[in-house]
């Protein structure tokens, strides 16, 4: 499991990271980046982002959806990055125990652990 602000690197050259997690009342806004180093254009459309919190791994509700779409839209040119923000409802007493899962297309999930600032 990686920490926030580290990159999870896939064999195909794709890299993913949670750049930050910021608390605002009962919500946490996370910033996620995909870096494309695959050598070709990468279709980011089906990348999924979820957040769990606390010792029991409760799944947080996503409070900001991209019109019902996945957060990453379209493609990423080789050598380029794409960054999105997602907001989740997380009780204040669990904002220091977060696990964020990023699953690009059919790849294994990248797991990041940390706390909101």
C-alpha positions in Angstrom: 0.0 0.0 0.0 1.4 3.4 -1.0 1.1 6.7 0.9 -0.5 9.8 -0.4 1.8 11.7 -2.8 3.6 8.5 -3.9 3.1 6.9 -7.3 1.8 3.4 -8.0 3.5 2.2 -11.2 2.0 -0.4 -13.5 4.0 -2.6 -15.8 2.5 -0.9 -18.9 3.9 2.5 -17.8 0.8 4.0 -16.3 1.3 5.7 -12.9 -1.4 6.8 -10.5 -1.2 8.9 -7.3 -3.3 10.5 -4.7 -1.8 14.0 -4.5 -3.9 15.2 -1.6 -6.8 14.6 0.7 -8.4 17.8 2.2 -11.0 17.8 4.9 -13.9 20.3 4.8 -16.5 19.6 7.5 -18.0 16.1 7.0 -16.4 15.8 3.5 -12.9 14.9 2.2 -11.8 16.1 -1.3 -9.1 14.0 -2.9 -7.0 14.9 -5.8 -6.0 12.0 -8.1 -3.5 12.0 -11.0 -2.9 9.5 -13.8 0.4 9.8 -15.6 0.7 8.1 -19.0 4.1 6.6 -19.7 2.7 3.7 -21.7 4.2 4.7 -25.1 0.7 5.2 -26.6 -2.5 7.1 -25.9 -4.3 5.8 -22.8 -8.1 5.6 -22.5 -8.8 6.7 -18.9 -12.6 6.6 -19.2 -13.2 3.6 -17.0 -10.9 4.5 -14.1 -12.7 4.1 -10.8 -11.9 5.9 -7.5 -13.3 4.7 -4.2 -12.6 5.7 -0.6 -13.0 3.7 2.6 -12.4 4.9 6.2 -12.0 3.7 9.7 -11.0 0.3 11.2 -13.9 -1.5 9.5 -13.3 -0.1 6.1 -16.6 1.7 5.6 -17.1 2.8 2.0 -17.6 6.5 1.8 -20.4 8.0 -0.4 -19.1 10.0 -3.3 -20.8 13.4 -2.9 -19.6 14.9 -6.3 -20.2 12.9 -9.4 -19.3 13.9 -12.9 -22.9 13.8 -14.2 -23.0 10.1 -13.4 -19.8 9.4 -15.4 -16.5 8.0 -14.3 -14.2 10.8 -12.9 -11.6 10.6 -15.7 -13.0 11.4 -19.2 -11.4 10.7 -22.5 -7.8 9.8 -23.3 -4.4 10.8 -22.0 -1.6 11.3 -24.6 1.7 9.5 -24.0 3.9 11.6 -21.7 0.9 13.6 -20.3 -1.1 13.5 -17.1 -4.7 14.1 -16.1 -5.8 15.2 -12.7 -9.3 15.1 -11.1 -10.9 15.9 -7.8 -13.5 13.7 -6.0 -15.4 14.5 -2.9 -16.5 11.9 -0.3 -18.6 12.0 2.8 -16.4 10.9 5.7 -17.2 11.4 9.4 -14.8 13.8 11.1 -13.7 11.2 13.6 -12.4 8.9 10.7 -10.7 11.5 8.5 -7.3 10.4 9.8 -7.8 6.8 8.6 -8.4 6.8 4.8 -7.8 4.2 2.1 -8.2 5.3 -1.5 -8.5 2.7 -4.2 -7.8 3.7 -7.8 -8.7 1.1 -10.5 -7.7 1.9 -14.0 -9.6 -0.1 -16.6 -9.1 -3.8 -15.8 -5.9 -3.4 -13.9 -5.3 -4.4 -10.3 -6.3 -1.6 -7.9 -3.8 0.8 -6.6 -4.2 1.3 -2.8 -3.2 4.5 -0.9 -3.4 5.1 2.8 -3.3 8.4 4.7 -5.2 11.1 6.5 -7.0 14.2 5.4 -5.3 17.5 6.2 
